[in-house]
């Protein structure tokens, strides 16, 4: 697959860590690569997420994109307990759809 030339991960600054989570507004977050760092290197497709929203993002990503049975079961339990109405779910779902489309576009370009 396509790989970014610059594969060095940037360290989070104190200012970045003290930035509110873009998903739930928690006052402590970390910059998360939406395009996997291991596959795409340092890239501009990042979002500030707290630990809980980061975990939920990966559960949703594995359930929707990678079709992981364990993640699908976990996500199903989350949705039964909390429903689709949580704004965090809508935010992360939109990000996953956006990133999946971007990954597909990048992969198609790399095949050309």
C-alpha positions as a Markdown table, in Angstrom:
| # | Residue | x | y | z |
|---|---|---|---|---|
| 1 | Unk | 0.0 | 0.0 | 0.0 |
| 2 | Unk | 0.9 | 3.7 | -0.1 |
| 3 | Unk | 3.3 | 4.9 | 2.5 |
| 4 | Unk | 4.2 | 8.4 | 3.5 |
| 5 | Unk | 7.9 | 9.4 | 3.2 |
| 6 | Unk | 8.0 | 11.0 | 6.7 |
| 7 | Unk | 7.4 | 8.1 | 9.1 |
| 8 | Unk | 8.5 | 9.9 | 12.3 |
| 9 | Unk | 5.6 | 10.4 | 14.8 |
| 10 | Unk | 5.4 | 13.9 | 16.2 |
| 11 | Unk | 5.3 | 14.1 | 20.0 |
| 12 | Unk | 2.2 | 15.7 | 21.5 |
| 13 | Unk | 2.8 | 19.1 | 23.0 |
| 14 | Unk | 1.4 | 20.2 | 26.3 |
| 15 | Unk | -0.9 | 22.6 | 24.4 |
| 16 | Unk | -2.2 | 19.7 | 22.3 |
| 17 | Unk | -2.8 | 17.5 | 25.3 |
| 18 | Unk | -4.8 | 20.3 | 27.0 |
| 19 | Unk | -7.0 | 20.7 | 24.0 |
| 20 | Unk | -10.6 | 19.6 | 24.4 |
| 21 | Unk | -11.7 | 16.4 | 22.8 |
| 22 | Unk | -13.3 | 17.2 | 19.4 |
| 23 | Unk | -15.9 | 14.5 | 20.0 |
| 24 | Unk | -17.1 | 14.9 | 23.6 |
| 25 | Unk | -15.4 | 18.1 | 24.8 |
| 26 | Unk | -13.4 | 16.4 | 27.6 |
| 27 | Unk | -10.6 | 18.8 | 28.6 |
| 28 | Unk | -7.7 | 16.4 | 28.0 |
| 29 | Unk | -7.0 | 14.8 | 24.6 |
| 30 | Unk | -4.3 | 13.5 | 22.3 |
| 31 | Unk | -3.9 | 13.9 | 18.6 |
| 32 | Unk | -5.1 | 10.8 | 16.8 |
| 33 | Unk | -4.2 | 9.8 | 13.3 |
| 34 | Unk | -7.4 | 8.9 | 11.4 |
| 35 | Unk | -5.2 | 7.4 | 8.6 |
| 36 | Unk | -3.2 | 4.8 | 10.4 |
| 37 | Unk | 0.2 | 6.0 | 11.3 |
| 38 | Unk | 1.7 | 2.5 | 10.7 |
| 39 | Unk | 0.4 | 2.5 | 7.1 |
| 40 | Unk | 0.5 | 6.1 | 6.1 |
| 41 | Unk | 3.1 | 7.7 | 8.3 |
| 42 | Unk | 2.8 | 11.2 | 9.7 |
| 43 | Unk | -0.2 | 12.9 | 8.0 |
| 44 | Unk | -2.6 | 15.8 | 8.3 |
| 45 | Unk | -5.7 | 13.7 | 8.9 |
| 46 | Unk | -5.8 | 13.9 | 12.7 |
| 47 | Unk | -8.4 | 14.7 | 15.3 |
| 48 | Unk | -8.1 | 15.5 | 19.1 |
| 49 | Unk | -9.7 | 12.6 | 21.0 |
| 50 | Unk | -9.8 | 11.8 | 24.7 |
| 51 | Unk | -9.0 | 8.2 | 25.8 |
| 52 | Unk | -12.7 | 7.1 | 25.8 |
| 53 | Unk | -13.6 | 8.5 | 22.4 |
| 54 | Unk | -10.3 | 7.1 | 21.0 |
| 55 | Unk | -11.3 | 3.6 | 22.2 |
| 56 | Unk | -14.8 | 4.0 | 20.8 |
| 57 | Unk | -13.4 | 5.2 | 17.5 |
| 58 | Unk | -11.3 | 2.0 | 17.1 |
| 59 | Unk | -14.1 | -0.3 | 18.2 |
| 60 | Unk | -16.4 | 1.3 | 15.6 |
| 61 | Unk | -13.6 | 1.2 | 12.9 |
| 62 | Unk | -12.9 | -2.5 | 13.6 |
| 63 | Unk | -16.7 | -3.3 | 13.6 |
| 64 | Unk | -17.6 | -1.3 | 10.4 |
| 65 | Unk | -14.5 | -1.4 | 8.3 |
| 66 | Unk | -12.6 | -4.6 | 9.3 |
| 67 | Unk | -15.8 | -6.5 | 10.2 |
| 68 | Unk | -14.3 | -7.8 | 13.5 |
| 69 | Unk | -16.9 | -10.1 | 15.2 |
| 70 | Unk | -15.6 | -9.1 | 18.7 |
| 71 | Unk | -15.8 | -5.4 | 17.9 |
| 72 | Unk | -19.3 | -5.8 | 16.3 |
| 73 | Unk | -20.5 | -7.5 | 19.5 |
| 74 | Unk | -19.0 | -4.8 | 21.7 |
| 75 | Unk | -20.4 | -2.0 | 19.5 |
| 76 | Unk | -23.8 | -3.7 | 19.5 |
| 77 | Unk | -23.8 | -3.8 | 23.3 |
| 78 | Unk | -22.8 | -0.1 | 23.4 |
| 79 | Unk | -25.7 | 0.8 | 21.1 |
| 80 | Unk | -28.2 | -1.2 | 23.1 |
| 81 | Unk | -27.1 | 0.4 | 26.3 |
| 82 | Unk | -26.7 | 4.0 | 25.0 |
| 83 | Unk | -28.5 | 4.2 | 21.7 |
| 84 | Unk | -27.7 | 5.9 | 18.5 |
| 85 | Unk | -28.6 | 9.3 | 19.9 |
| 86 | Unk | -25.3 | 10.0 | 21.6 |
| 87 | Unk | -23.5 | 12.9 | 19.7 |
| 88 | Unk | -20.2 | 11.1 | 20.2 |
| 89 | Unk | -21.5 | 8.2 | 18.1 |
| 90 | Unk | -22.6 | 10.4 | 15.3 |
| 91 | Unk | -19.3 | 12.4 | 15.3 |
| 92 | Unk | -17.1 | 9.2 | 15.2 |
| 93 | Unk | -19.3 | 7.5 | 12.7 |
| 94 | Unk | -18.9 | 10.5 | 10.3 |
| 95 | Unk | -15.1 | 10.4 | 10.8 |
| 96 | Unk | -15.0 | 6.7 | 10.1 |
| 97 | Unk | -17.0 | 7.1 | 6.8 |
| 98 | Unk | -14.8 | 10.0 | 5.8 |
| 99 | Unk | -11.5 | 8.1 | 6.5 |
| 100 | Unk | -12.8 | 5.0 | 4.8 |
| 101 | Unk | -13.5 | 7.0 | 1.6 |
| 102 | Unk | -10.1 | 8.6 | 1.8 |
| 103 | Unk | -8.4 | 5.2 | 2.3 |
| 104 | Unk | -10.2 | 3.8 | -0.7 |
| 105 | Unk | -9.2 | 6.9 | -2.8 |
| 106 | Unk | -5.5 | 6.6 | -1.8 |
| 107 | Unk | -5.5 | 2.8 | -2.5 |
| 108 | Unk | -7.1 | 3.3 | -5.9 |
| 109 | Unk | -4.5 | 6.0 | -6.8 |
| 110 | Unk | -1.6 | 3.8 | -5.6 |
| 111 | Unk | -2.8 | 1.0 | -8.0 |
| 112 | Unk | -2.6 | 3.4 | -11.0 |
